[in-house]
């Protein structure tokens, strides 16, 4: 179904590559190997993964490795979960200029959080924040928002730790107003520099766009703070390395229609089923393919890459927190990973349950070189 859709629709090269990779994932098109049980002689074909970051089947290992690296960066304080949402009036513009809009979203949200953290009225120091981009809603429609994980406190310039008020970080209405102002100012500058071309006739396009957006709803939502590092890691595991829809939400696909589960947050978080024509389902999914090389997870303040080691050390000293320094673990094999995460021995024979599946033959890929993406001309 993917090739006919790609031939009939104008796709960006990154969308075309994602669609082809997902369609070929764990099929004979990517090659693999033939394994045989050393006890009962049963054979099994195993095909390679596509490793595309938008593939629902290829994110578990990447997520676990990322979480393992983050464990050493957590501070012994509660963490707040904030969500910044762009008005839906920007959806069409984001489809034409995704990289610019997503970059402006990160810049405006991070600048807002850093400014509030530095304000003595709220904290008066440098915060630690991780921002995660999501572009979808439960029905695969475009819903641009950032999930923000922010430590409950800040590091003062003189080196002591400033704790936030219990159950409170920043006022959400004030956050929304500052976020709106920063984003619209950056958007206007991008229009004036020619990075974005609104469909309104120049020279009123940038001003008209900003005026319309100023009257839209700019929503900032704050959830209850997490109690400790394990809750933070559980949250990160749910929200990082996610794609627009996971396989366990898919119910039926008959070639013409796709049915999947979703939560209706507007009506009591009820579970419902949505059925779409296959072409519409693919179109919605491809809305959420990120520009090539774009990083959807970014760190700011104490967690900024250039100064992270020094700043985290200062924060731990201020909190009188000295976590044990573990020796670097050896690289984890795929078999060891699945045994740890899912308690599954991938080498055990699924037939006799006693033998080991050993590779006996390599299966070459059926496409040594991918054909070029269709021209956008």
C-alpha positions as CSV (number, residue, x, y, z in Angstrom):
1,X,0.0,0.0,0.0
2,X,2.9,2.3,0.6
3,X,4.3,2.5,-3.0
4,X,1.0,3.4,-4.6
5,X,0.5,6.1,-1.9
6,X,4.0,7.5,-2.6
7,X,3.4,7.6,-6.3
8,X,0.1,9.4,-6.0
9,X,1.1,12.0,-3.4
10,X,3.8,14.7,-3.3
11,X,6.1,13.6,-0.4
12,X,9.3,15.1,1.0
13,X,12.3,12.8,0.6
14,X,12.4,12.2,4.4
15,X,8.7,11.1,4.3
16,X,9.4,8.8,1.4
17,X,12.4,7.2,3.1
18,X,10.4,6.7,6.3
19,X,7.5,5.1,4.5
20,X,9.7,2.7,2.6
21,X,11.8,1.8,5.6
22,X,8.7,1.0,7.7
23,X,7.1,-1.1,4.9
24,X,10.4,-3.1,4.6
25,X,11.1,-3.5,8.3
26,X,11.7,-7.1,9.4
27,X,10.9,-8.5,5.9
28,X,13.0,-10.3,3.4
29,X,13.6,-7.0,1.6
30,X,16.3,-6.1,4.3
31,X,17.8,-9.5,4.5
32,X,18.5,-11.5,7.7
33,X,19.6,-15.0,8.7
34,X,18.3,-18.5,9.0
35,X,18.7,-20.2,12.4
36,X,18.3,-23.8,13.4
37,X,17.7,-25.4,16.8
38,X,20.7,-27.5,18.0
39,X,18.3,-29.9,19.8
40,X,15.2,-30.5,17.7
41,X,16.3,-29.1,14.3
42,X,13.5,-26.5,13.9
43,X,14.3,-23.6,11.7
44,X,13.4,-19.9,11.9
45,X,13.9,-17.0,9.6
46,X,14.8,-13.7,11.2
47,X,14.9,-10.5,9.2
48,X,16.7,-7.2,9.9
49,X,15.1,-4.1,11.3
50,X,15.0,-0.8,9.4
51,X,16.2,1.2,12.4
52,X,14.2,4.2,11.2
53,X,13.4,6.5,14.1
54,X,9.7,6.7,13.0
55,X,9.2,3.0,12.9
56,X,7.0,1.7,15.7
57,X,9.0,-1.6,15.9
58,X,12.5,-0.1,16.2
59,X,12.4,2.2,19.2
60,X,12.6,0.0,22.2
61,X,16.4,-0.6,22.2
62,X,17.1,3.1,21.5
63,X,14.8,4.2,24.3
64,X,16.4,1.8,26.9
65,X,19.9,2.9,26.0
66,X,18.9,6.6,26.2
67,X,17.2,6.1,29.6
68,X,20.3,4.3,30.9
69,X,22.4,7.4,30.0
70,X,19.9,9.7,31.7
71,X,19.9,7.9,35.1
72,X,23.2,9.5,36.0
73,X,21.9,13.0,35.3
74,X,18.8,12.9,37.7
75,X,18.9,15.1,40.8
76,X,17.4,14.0,44.1
77,X,14.5,16.5,43.8
78,X,10.9,16.4,42.6
79,X,10.4,17.1,38.9
80,X,7.5,19.0,37.2
81,X,5.9,18.1,34.0
82,X,4.8,21.1,31.8
83,X,3.2,21.0,28.4
84,X,3.4,23.9,25.9
85,X,1.0,23.7,23.0
86,X,1.0,25.8,19.7
87,X,-2.4,27.0,18.4
88,X,-3.8,24.8,15.6
89,X,-3.8,27.8,13.4
90,X,-0.1,27.2,12.9
91,X,-0.5,23.6,11.6
92,X,-0.6,24.5,7.9
93,X,2.5,26.7,8.3
94,X,4.3,23.9,10.1
95,X,3.5,21.5,7.3
96,X,5.2,23.8,4.8
97,X,8.1,24.8,7.1
98,X,8.4,22.1,9.8
99,X,12.0,22.6,10.7
100,X,11.6,26.4,11.2
101,X,8.4,26.1,13.3
102,X,9.8,23.3,15.4
103,X,13.0,25.2,16.0
104,X,11.1,28.3,17.0
105,X,9.0,26.3,19.4
106,X,12.1,24.9,21.2
107,X,13.7,28.4,21.3
108,X,10.6,30.2,22.7
109,X,9.8,27.5,25.3
110,X,13.3,27.1,26.5
111,X,13.8,30.9,26.7
112,X,10.6,31.2,28.7
113,X,11.5,28.6,31.2
114,X,15.0,29.9,31.7
115,X,13.7,33.4,32.1
116,X,11.2,32.4,34.8
117,X,13.8,30.3,36.5
118,X,16.3,33.2,36.7
119,X,13.6,35.5,38.1
120,X,14.1,35.9,41.9
121,X,10.3,36.1,42.2
122,X,10.0,32.4,41.3
123,X,13.5,30.8,41.8
124,X,16.4,33.1,41.0
125,X,18.9,30.6,39.5
126,X,19.6,28.2,36.6
127,X,17.1,25.4,36.0
128,X,17.5,21.9,34.7
129,X,15.1,21.1,31.9
130,X,14.5,18.4,29.2
131,X,12.1,19.2,26.4
132,X,10.5,16.6,24.1
133,X,8.7,17.4,20.9
134,X,5.4,15.7,20.0
135,X,3.5,16.6,16.9
136,X,0.5,14.4,17.1
137,X,-2.8,14.0,18.9
138,X,-4.5,10.7,19.6
139,X,-6.3,10.6,16.2
140,X,-3.0,11.3,14.4
141,X,-4.0,14.9,13.6
142,X,-1.4,17.6,14.0
143,X,-1.1,18.8,17.6
144,X,2.3,20.6,18.1
145,X,3.4,20.6,21.7
146,X,6.5,20.2,23.9
147,X,6.6,18.0,27.0
148,X,9.0,19.6,29.5
149,X,10.5,17.9,32.5
150,X,11.9,20.6,34.9
151,X,13.6,20.0,38.2
152,X,11.8,21.6,41.2
153,X,14.5,24.2,42.0
154,X,17.5,26.0,40.5
155,X,21.2,26.5,41.1
156,X,21.9,30.0,42.5
157,X,25.0,31.9,41.0
158,X,26.6,31.7,44.5
159,X,26.4,27.9,44.4
160,X,23.5,27.0,46.7
161,X,20.3,25.2,45.7
162,X,17.0,27.1,45.6
163,X,14.0,24.9,46.2
164,X,10.7,25.6,44.6
165,X,7.5,26.1,46.7
166,X,5.8,22.8,47.5
167,X,3.7,21.7,44.6
168,X,4.4,24.8,42.6
169,X,7.0,25.9,40.0
170,X,5.7,28.7,37.8
171,X,2.3,30.3,37.1
172,X,0.9,28.7,33.9
173,X,-1.0,31.8,32.7
174,X,2.1,33.9,33.0
175,X,4.1,31.2,31.2
176,X,1.6,31.1,28.4
177,X,1.7,34.9,27.9
178,X,5.5,35.1,27.8
179,X,5.7,32.0,25.6
180,X,3.2,33.6,23.1
181,X,5.1,36.8,23.0
182,X,8.5,35.1,22.4
183,X,7.2,32.8,19.7
184,X,5.3,35.5,17.8
185,X,8.4,37.8,17.9
186,X,10.6,35.0,16.6
187,X,8.0,34.1,14.0
188,X,7.8,37.7,12.7
189,X,11.6,37.9,12.4
190,X,11.6,34.6,10.5
191,X,9.0,36.0,8.1
192,X,10.9,39.2,7.6
193,X,14.1,37.2,6.8
194,X,12.3,35.0,4.3
195,X,12.6,31.8,6.3
196,X,8.8,31.5,6.2
197,X,6.4,32.6,3.5
198,X,2.9,33.0,4.8
199,X,0.2,32.8,2.1
200,X,-1.0,36.3,2.8
201,X,0.2,38.9,0.3
202,X,3.3,40.8,1.4
203,X,4.0,43.2,3.1
204,X,1.1,42.5,5.5
205,X,1.6,38.8,5.8
206,X,3.9,38.7,8.9
207,X,1.8,41.3,10.7
208,X,-1.5,39.7,9.8
209,X,-0.3,36.3,10.8
210,X,1.0,37.5,14.2
211,X,-2.3,39.4,14.8
212,X,-4.4,36.4,14.1
213,X,-2.3,34.1,16.3
214,X,-2.3,36.6,19.2
215,X,-6.0,36.0,19.5
216,X,-5.6,32.2,19.5
217,X,-5.4,30.0,22.5
218,X,-1.9,29.4,23.8
219,X,-2.1,26.6,26.3
220,X,0.4,25.7,29.0
221,X,-0.5,22.8,31.2
222,X,1.2,21.8,34.4
223,X,0.9,18.3,35.9
224,X,1.6,17.2,39.4
225,X,5.3,16.9,40.2
226,X,7.0,13.6,40.2
227,X,8.1,12.3,43.5
228,X,11.5,10.9,42.7
229,X,14.0,9.7,40.1
230,X,12.2,6.4,39.4
231,X,9.0,8.2,38.6
232,X,10.9,10.5,36.3
233,X,12.4,7.6,34.4
234,X,9.0,5.9,34.1
235,X,7.7,9.1,32.6
236,X,10.6,9.5,30.2
237,X,10.1,5.9,29.1
238,X,6.6,6.7,28.1
239,X,7.3,9.9,26.2
240,X,10.7,9.6,24.6
241,X,11.3,7.8,21.4
242,X,7.6,7.6,20.7
243,X,6.2,7.6,17.2
244,X,2.7,8.9,16.2
245,X,1.0,5.6,16.8
246,X,2.2,2.3,18.3
247,X,1.4,-1.1,17.0
248,X,-0.7,-2.1,20.0
249,X,-3.2,0.6,19.2
250,X,-3.9,-0.9,15.7
251,X,-6.9,-3.1,15.5
252,X,-7.7,-3.9,11.9
253,X,-6.2,-3.3,8.4
254,X,-8.0,-4.8,5.4
255,X,-6.1,-3.0,2.7
256,X,-8.8,-0.3,2.3
257,X,-9.3,0.8,5.9
258,X,-7.3,1.0,9.1
259,X,-9.0,1.0,12.6
260,X,-7.2,2.0,15.8
261,X,-7.9,2.9,19.4
262,X,-7.6,6.4,20.7
263,X,-8.5,8.3,23.9
264,X,-11.1,11.1,23.6
265,X,-9.6,13.6,26.1
266,X,-12.5,16.0,25.4
267,X,-15.1,13.5,26.7
268,X,-13.8,12.1,29.9
269,X,-10.7,10.3,28.5
270,X,-12.9,7.6,27.0
271,X,-11.5,4.9,24.8
272,X,-12.9,4.9,21.3
273,X,-12.1,3.4,17.9
274,X,-11.5,5.4,14.7
275,X,-11.6,4.0,11.2
276,X,-9.8,5.8,8.4
277,X,-9.3,5.0,4.7
278,X,-5.8,3.6,4.3
279,X,-4.6,6.6,2.3
280,X,-5.8,9.0,4.9
281,X,-4.2,7.0,7.7
282,X,-0.8,7.1,5.8
283,X,-1.2,10.8,5.2
284,X,-1.8,11.5,8.9
285,X,1.1,9.3,9.9
286,X,3.5,11.1,7.5
287,X,2.6,14.4,9.0
288,X,4.7,13.5,12.0
289,X,7.9,12.5,10.2
290,X,10.6,14.9,11.4
291,X,13.0,16.8,9.1
292,X,16.2,14.9,8.5
293,X,18.6,15.3,11.4
294,X,16.2,17.2,13.6
295,X,16.6,16.4,17.3
296,X,13.2,16.1,19.1
297,X,14.8,15.8,22.6
298,X,16.9,18.7,23.9
299,X,18.4,19.7,27.2
300,X,18.7,23.2,28.7
301,X,20.1,25.0,31.7
302,X,22.2,22.7,34.0
303,X,21.7,19.9,31.4
304,X,23.0,21.8,28.4
305,X,25.7,19.6,26.8
306,X,28.6,22.1,26.9
307,X,28.5,22.7,30.7
308,X,26.5,19.7,31.9
309,X,29.3,17.9,33.8
310,X,30.4,21.0,35.7
311,X,26.9,22.3,36.5
312,X,25.5,18.9,37.6
313,X,28.5,18.5,39.9
314,X,27.8,21.9,41.4
315,X,24.1,21.1,41.9
316,X,24.9,17.8,43.6
317,X,27.3,19.5,45.9
318,X,24.7,22.1,46.8
319,X,22.2,19.3,47.5
320,X,24.8,17.3,49.4
321,X,24.2,14.4,47.0
322,X,27.1,12.2,46.0
323,X,25.7,9.3,43.9
324,X,28.0,6.3,43.6
325,X,30.1,6.4,40.4
326,X,29.6,3.0,38.7
327,X,32.3,1.5,36.5
328,X,31.5,1.8,32.8
329,X,29.4,-1.3,31.9
330,X,30.4,-3.4,28.9
331,X,28.4,-2.9,25.7
332,X,25.1,-4.8,26.1
333,X,24.3,-7.3,23.5
334,X,20.9,-7.5,21.9
335,X,20.2,-10.9,23.6
336,X,21.2,-9.5,27.0
337,X,19.0,-6.5,26.4
338,X,15.8,-8.5,25.7
339,X,16.5,-10.8,28.6
340,X,16.8,-7.8,31.0
341,X,13.8,-5.8,29.6
342,X,11.3,-8.4,28.6
343,X,12.7,-11.6,30.3
344,X,12.9,-13.2,26.9
345,X,15.7,-15.4,25.7
346,X,15.8,-14.7,22.0
347,X,18.1,-17.7,21.4
348,X,15.8,-20.2,23.0
349,X,14.0,-22.5,20.6
350,X,10.3,-21.6,20.5
351,X,9.4,-25.2,19.6
352,X,11.2,-27.5,22.1
353,X,12.1,-24.8,24.6
354,X,15.4,-26.5,25.4
355,X,17.6,-26.1,22.4
356,X,19.4,-23.0,21.1
357,X,18.7,-21.3,17.8
358,X,22.0,-21.0,16.0
359,X,22.5,-19.1,12.7
360,X,23.3,-21.5,9.8
361,X,22.9,-19.2,6.8
362,X,22.8,-15.5,5.8
363,X,19.9,-14.1,3.9
364,X,21.0,-11.3,1.6
365,X,19.0,-8.2,1.2
366,X,16.7,-8.2,-1.9
367,X,17.5,-4.5,-2.5
368,X,21.2,-3.8,-2.2
369,X,20.5,-0.1,-3.0
370,X,17.3,1.8,-2.4
371,X,15.8,3.4,-5.5
372,X,15.9,7.2,-5.5
373,X,12.9,9.1,-3.9
374,X,10.5,10.6,-6.4
375,X,11.2,14.2,-7.5
376,X,9.3,17.0,-5.9
377,X,9.3,19.0,-9.2
